[in-house]
Amino acid sequence: MVNQYETVFIATPVLSEVQMKEAVEKYRAYLQEHGAEIVHEESWGLRKLAYPIQKKSTGFYHLFEYKVEGEAIKNIELQYRRDERVLRFLTMKMDKHAVAYAEKKRKRTENKED
């Protein structure tokens, strides 16, 4: 069964902008290889962490919202664990209320940009 998921990952701040884009592209391609349909994607940029992780106080945040079979999540999360560029990640299965809220939020931000 296809579910909608949201993954936020934090990449190490020592990456250049080009290296960060390469990491994001790697995960985008990996998601699509495993049959994911990317619904939405956001780069939140460099932000301060709530607490130090691996002696780093900032990190690059990136969000993927996608639809995929549940079995693919294990493989996707394994890739995040193996990548030394990723400090932390969180994958959340979205229920119908979370999906509706995310769509409403996207429409609101699109209207602000116009």
N, C-alpha and C positions, 0 to 999 in steps of 0.2 A: 504494500500500500504506500502511495506517495504522500508524504507529509511535508509541511513547510517548517524549515529550520532557520535559525539566525545564529551566526557565529561571529564573535568579536575576537580578534586576536591583537596582541600587543607585541610589536617587534622592537628589537633592541635599538636604542637611540644612536648607536655608533654607525649605523648604515647611512650611506649617502642617499640622496633622493632617487638616483638611478637604481641603486641596490634595492631600495624599498619597492619601487615600481616592479622590479624583476620578481621580488618575493610575492607581491600581490598577483602578478600575472601567472606565476607558478601555481598558486592556489586556485585562481579562476580556471585555469586549464585543467587542473586536477579534478575540480568539481565537475566540470563539463565532461571529462573523460568517464567519470563514474555515473553519468546520466542525470546530473543535476541541471535544473533549469534555474538560472540566476534571475531572481525577481527584482532585486535591488542591491545596490552596492554603495557604500559611503566611505570616504577617507576622512577621518577626524583629525589627522595630522599629529604633530608632536604635542603631547600633553604630560602634565605632571602626574606621577603615580601617587596613589593614596599612601603607599608605604614602599620602601626600597625593595627591589627584586634584583638579585645578583649584583648588589651594590650600585644599582642604577636608579635614579629618581625620576626619569622621564622615559617615554616610549611612544612609538608611532602606533596609533590605533586605526584599525580598519574593520569594517562591518560587511559581511555578506549575508544576504537573505535569499534563500533558495528552496526549491522543491526537489526532493529526492527520496528514493526508497530508504527505509530505515536501516537496512543492512549496510549501506554505503557509509554511514556515519562512523563506524569503527575504523574503516580504512582512512577516511579523511582525518579523523582525530589522531591516528597513528602518525600521519605525515606531519602534523603540527608538533607532536612530541619529539620527533626525530630531528626537526629543524632547529639548529642552534640559534637562528635569528629570532625565533619566537620565544618571548619571555613567558607569556600566559595566553590562554585562549579559553573561551567559554562557548559551548554550543547549547542552544535551547530549542526544544521542540515547541512550536507556536500553536496554541489552540485557536479556535475560531475568533475569540475575542482579541487575542494578541494580533492576529492577522488583520482584523478590521481596524484596530487602533493604528497599526503600522501604515496601512493604506491611507487612513485619514490624516495621519501626520505627514506623509509624503505629499498629499494634495495640498495641505496647508503651506508647506515649504515651497512647493512649486508656484503657488499663487503669490507668495511673497517675492519670489525672484522675478516675476513678470512685471 
